[in-house]
Amino acid sequence: MMKVIGKEGNDLILLALKEDHVEKGDYLMVNDNNDKALLIQMYDESYLNTESVVDDMIKDEIIRLSSIENR
C-alpha cells in the first residue's frame, strides 16, 4: 500500500515499496478518508532520503496522538 508523504507544487510525493509494482507511465487512484479520489500518473521515481522518511513518520505519529488527546 502506497502513502502520500508530501506535495511539491503540483507533484505528489508517494512512498511505495518494492512489492507495489509501480512503473513510470502508470495511472494511480489516490483516495482520501472522505471518499474523494484523484487520478494521477507516475512520471518519475527515485530513492527517498531515509531522514525524510523518519521525519514524516514522527510527524504523523505526533498528529495522530494529538488528535486522540483532543477527542
Legacy VTK file of the C-alpha trace (Angstrom):
# vtk DataFile Version 3.0
C-alpha trace
ASCII
DATASET POLYDATA
POINTS 71 float
0.000 0.000 0.000
1.417 3.349 -1.044
1.258 6.507 1.029
1.235 10.181 0.060
4.027 11.722 2.116
4.244 15.165 0.608
3.417 17.652 -2.123
5.766 19.926 -4.059
3.881 22.333 -6.316
1.565 20.170 -8.424
3.545 16.995 -7.676
2.552 14.429 -5.061
5.358 12.545 -3.331
4.408 8.893 -2.818
6.130 6.266 -0.746
5.943 2.892 -2.496
7.510 -0.394 -1.512
9.106 -2.831 -3.927
6.031 -5.092 -3.884
3.783 -2.223 -5.081
4.952 -2.814 -8.692
4.595 0.760 -9.970
6.277 1.879 -13.178
6.661 5.188 -14.994
3.525 5.936 -17.006
1.189 4.011 -14.677
-2.029 5.701 -13.571
-2.900 5.565 -9.872
-6.056 6.439 -7.950
-5.446 8.393 -4.729
-8.355 8.191 -2.247
-8.879 10.177 0.931
-10.955 9.464 4.037
-13.897 11.485 2.637
-14.385 9.142 -0.356
-12.840 11.669 -2.747
-10.377 10.456 -5.357
-7.695 11.863 -7.633
-6.279 10.174 -10.735
-2.518 10.716 -11.046
0.200 9.495 -13.393
3.601 8.276 -12.253
6.296 10.097 -14.212
9.440 9.786 -12.094
10.919 7.579 -9.423
13.837 7.964 -7.053
15.106 6.608 -3.788
13.897 8.526 -0.783
16.254 10.070 1.724
15.914 7.980 4.900
15.972 11.039 7.157
12.896 12.487 5.455
11.022 9.192 5.925
11.810 9.200 9.642
10.770 12.872 9.898
7.437 12.103 8.205
6.821 9.090 10.447
7.453 11.197 13.552
5.210 13.996 12.248
2.386 11.522 11.503
2.659 9.988 14.965
2.562 13.403 16.669
-0.525 14.374 14.658
-2.199 11.042 15.433
-1.506 11.335 19.162
-2.639 14.958 19.344
-5.903 14.120 17.571
-6.543 11.300 20.086
-5.930 13.695 23.001
-8.339 16.278 21.550
-11.309 13.887 21.410
LINES 1 72
71 0 1 2 3 4 5 6 7 8 9 10 11 12 13 14 15 16 17 18 19 20 21 22 23 24 25 26 27 28 29 30 31 32 33 34 35 36 37 38 39 40 41 42 43 44 45 46 47 48 49 50 51 52 53 54 55 56 57 58 59 60 61 62 63 64 65 66 67 68 69 70
